[in-house]
């Protein structure tokens, strides 16, 4: 990014200009008029294992989690996930303690609050998630060329009952384009 800024003269005070930087996980959803105004596209890499572990710690910092959660282990299972994918992973895993709370209440064992999020909850979600590549043809709609097609996260949830599946439709953890950023410099 800093090399790009130097190439386009943004480092010199005499050439100081307005720069608009936009990022999206869904570039195909952007209006063509917006894409025309963002002529430069470059890929932002997917976080590595260490970065994913740090992202998970930030996401779960205000969540009650079990003491034995190994963030490095979870991050290792999430190869290819972006920050937004990790947020969706944690949101989906948070359904399990809530489901247990509701089941306990149904069975006459009411609790005041849900149990902490566990490593097993996160692993359940990861085990039902598959990663696939997007066909390059899906990226041809973009007016800005990109070097590599983005990735898609696709999930298949078969362990949920009907109510849970309806809830998942309301907040889908489905197809998401990841790894693209668009930038534009006014000259």
C-alpha positions in Angstrom: 0.0 0.0 0.0 2.8 2.5 0.9 4.5 1.8 -2.4 1.2 2.5 -4.2 0.9 5.8 -2.3 4.4 6.8 -3.4 3.7 5.9 -7.0 0.6 8.1 -7.1 2.2 11.0 -5.3 0.4 10.9 -2.0 3.5 11.0 0.1 4.5 14.6 -0.9 2.7 17.4 0.9 2.6 19.4 -2.4 0.8 16.6 -4.1 -1.6 16.0 -1.1 -4.9 14.9 -2.4 -8.0 13.3 -1.2 -7.9 9.5 -1.2 -10.8 7.2 -0.9 -10.1 3.6 0.2 -12.9 1.1 0.2 -13.0 -2.5 1.3 -15.6 -5.1 0.6 -16.2 -8.8 1.0 -18.9 -8.6 -1.7 -17.5 -6.7 -4.7 -20.1 -8.2 -7.0 -22.8 -6.4 -5.0 -21.3 -3.0 -5.7 -23.0 -0.7 -8.2 -21.2 -0.3 -11.5 -21.1 3.5 -11.0 -19.1 3.0 -7.8 -16.7 0.6 -9.5 -16.0 3.2 -12.2 -14.9 5.6 -9.6 -12.6 3.1 -7.9 -10.2 2.3 -10.7 -7.5 0.5 -8.7 -8.1 -2.8 -7.1 -5.7 -4.8 -5.0 -6.1 -7.9 -2.9 -5.7 -7.8 0.8 -4.2 -11.1 1.9 -6.0 -13.5 4.2 -4.7 -13.4 7.8 -2.2 -16.1 8.8 -2.7 -18.3 11.8 -1.1 -15.9 14.3 -3.3 -13.0 13.0 -6.4 -15.2 13.1 -5.7 -16.0 16.7 -5.3 -12.3 17.5 -8.6 -11.6 15.7 -10.4 -14.3 17.6 -9.1 -12.8 20.9 -10.5 -9.4 19.9 -13.8 -10.8 18.8 -14.3 -12.8 22.0 -12.8 -10.3 24.5 -16.3 -9.4 25.9 -17.7 -12.9 25.6 -17.8 -15.3 28.5 -15.5 -18.2 27.3 -14.1 -21.2 29.0 -10.6 -20.8 30.3 -9.2 -23.7 28.2 -9.9 -22.2 24.8 -6.8 -22.4 22.7 -7.0 -19.5 20.3 -4.0 -20.8 18.3 -5.7 -24.2 17.9 -8.9 -22.6 16.6 -7.0 -20.3 14.3 -5.2 -23.3 12.9 -8.5 -24.9 12.0 -9.7 -21.7 10.3 -7.2 -21.6 7.4 -8.4 -19.2 4.8 -10.8 -17.3 7.0 -11.0 -13.5 7.1 -11.9 -11.4 10.0 -15.5 -11.2 9.0 -15.6 -15.0 8.6 -14.2 -15.4 12.1 -17.0 -13.0 13.4 -19.6 -15.2 11.7 -17.9 -18.3 13.2 -18.2 -16.9 16.7 -21.8 -15.7 16.2 -22.8 -19.1 15.0 -20.9 -20.9 17.9 -22.7 -18.6 20.3 -26.0 -20.3 19.4 -24.9 -23.5 21.2 -24.8 -22.1 24.8 -28.1 -20.4 24.1 -29.6 -23.6 22.8 -28.3 -25.4 25.9 -29.9 -22.7 28.1 -33.3 -23.1 26.4 -33.1 -26.9 26.6 -32.2 -26.8 30.3 -35.2 -24.5 30.9 -37.5 -26.8 29.0 -36.2 -29.7 31.1 -36.9 -27.9 34.4 -33.3 -26.9 35.1 -33.4 -23.1 34.5 -30.2 -21.1 34.6 -29.7 -17.4 35.0 -27.3 -17.2 32.2 -25.8 -19.3 29.4 -22.8 -21.4 29.9 -19.4 -20.0 28.6 -18.6 -20.5 25.0 -16.4 -23.6 24.6 -13.8 -24.9 22.3 -16.2 -27.6 21.3 -18.8 -25.0 20.2 -16.2 -23.4 17.9 -15.1 -26.8 16.6 -18.7 -27.8 15.8 -19.2 -24.8 13.6 -15.8 -25.3 11.9 -16.6 -28.9 11.2 -19.7 -28.0 9.3 -18.0 -25.3 7.2 -16.3 -25.9 3.9 -14.1 -23.6 1.9 -14.3 -23.5 -1.9 -12.8 -21.3 -4.7 -14.9 -19.0 -6.7 -14.9 -19.6 -10.4 -13.0 -16.8 -12.2 -16.0 -16.2 -14.4 -17.9 -14.8 -11.3 -15.2 -12.1 -11.0 -15.4 -11.0 -14.6 -18.4 -8.8 -13.7 -16.0 -6.4 -11.9 -14.8 -3.5 -14.0 -11.5 -3.5 -12.1 -9.1 -6.3 -12.9 -7.9 -8.5 -10.0 -4.9 -10.8 -9.9 -6.6 -13.8 -8.4 -10.2 -14.7 -7.9 -11.4 -14.2 -4.4 -12.3 -17.1 -2.1 -15.8 -18.1 -1.0 -16.8 -19.5 2.3 -19.8 -21.8 1.9 -21.3 -23.5 4.9 -23.6 -26.5 5.1 -25.4 -26.9 8.4 -27.1 -30.3 8.8 -27.1 -30.5 12.6 -29.7 -27.8 13.1 -33.4 -28.3 13.7 -36.0 -26.3 11.7 -36.1 -23.3 14.0 -32.3 -23.0 13.9 -32.2 -23.2 10.2 -34.8 -20.4 9.9 -32.6 -18.3 12.3 -29.6 -19.1 10.1 -31.5 -17.8 7.1 -32.0 -14.5 8.9 -28.3 -14.2 9.6 -26.6 -16.4 7.0 -23.0 -17.5 7.3 -23.1 -18.4 3.6 -21.3 -17.3 0.5 -19.0 -14.4 1.0 -16.4 -12.9 -1.3 -13.2 -12.2 0.7 -9.8 -10.7 0.2 -10.5 -7.7 -2.0 -10.0 -4.0 -1.5 -10.6 -1.2 -3.9 -8.8 2.1 -3.9 -9.1 5.4 -5.8 -7.0 8.5 -6.0 -8.3 11.7 -7.3 -5.7 13.4 -9.6 
